[in-house]
């Protein structure tokens, strides 16, 4: 039985929001169904606490499932309360934060409960691209309820939480002991919708940091706050982190703050948010390695784009475009991952990223930080698909492929000295960043240390960008 003043569900809300700012809505709502003696069960708030409050002074709407009331199961009125929160959030233009802890659909209410869950789905879809949706899972999130975090823009999982459509033991050929597919760590790596895993307090901290940089709605845009950091600050060590995109982005950002999203999934692609002169900017960058806290290489990846990485980047770019958040990309790639498993979905994933970048109307800046070869370079926010400005480090190379490989193909059968000579000629004519700049594909060649200065200036210039594209409902890809 629940005590509405002491439940864990309420404690979570109070821990998340500014002190004493939470105002509850619908506290007297209870289950309407009378089947299976539900009228004899005390179900305060029908197992979900809903309302609004402040987060660093910013209005947010929140719902928190109460596992002490009928296991936090979703019933008809439970779902209607959540749907009502979404309606109010869309009217006010404020983010929605859901704290999930649920044993599933309420069996006593059957089709009424299912209809209610469908209403929640519909509200999430309606709110998508209108207000940010953030979800955190505590305890259990199974079956159809997993659609809720998957439909959210950002999702966090408590370390011991369980998320599953089918339980591990229900999957043919698998057992929980063999592979616990419901574990938070498994879903974070493979699910593609999880932004972070941690303790409750770590999750609350991450949500507060995220809300601080996000616009409250699609009309607010990236916004601009005061910036104390030097706009011309030199990024003296950025070249040393050339292969670790997250570290490079933290070097560029105001006060070195970079909030990475989907951090355990497709780690060869980095996405997240940074501030440039107080303006929120979304960042997309392929990653070749990850450094640990001691500055040593901990993970290595090919300089190649993967199916998972492409999909992760495309989804992120679409979010930024929906909320008028400018996009910065860092490109250092030599092609695409070559493997049987990736070949099955590579073309489709490539098309998704091309579509995301080409259709995005927000300011878009691309910085070439290493090699930029072939069509992999083209789809990473090149001029050809709509980048407003393209800068390149003076150490980068841009072209069809590595000059030595190109020479071997063009002069197959020739001596090593001829191939070496032709490779140098090819690099000067076709792979040189200066050659690309002369053709207008690169706007400016910069020193790595000046990256922050030029990135800030670029988005300052693009702040008032307006586009009137072809009138259509939406693209089909």
Buried (B, 14 or more C-beta within 10 A) or exposed (E): EBEBEEBBBBEBBBEBBBEEBBEBBBEEBBBBBEEEEBEEEEBBBBBBBBBBBBBEEBBBBBBBBBBBBBBBBBBBBBBBBBBBBBEBBBEBBBBBBBBBBBBBBBEBBBEBBBEBBBBBBEBBEEBBBBBBBBBBBBBBBBBBBBBBBBBBBBBBBBEEBBBBBBBBEEBEEBEBEEEBBBBBEBBBBEBBBBBBBBEBEBBBBBBBBBBBBBBBBBEBBBBBEEBEBEBEBBBEEBBBBBBBBBBBBBBBBBEBBBBBBBBBBBBBBBBBBBBBBBBBBBBBBBBBBBBEEEEEEEEEBBBBBBBBBBBBBBBBBBBBBBBBBBBBBBBBBBBBBEEEEBEEBBEEBBBBBBBBBBBBEBBBBBBBBBBBBBBBBBBBBBBBBBBBBBBBBEBBBBBBBBBBBBBBEEBEEBEEEEBEBBBEEBBEEBBBBEBBBEEEBBBEBBBBBBBBBBBBBBBBEBBEBEEEEEEEEEEEE
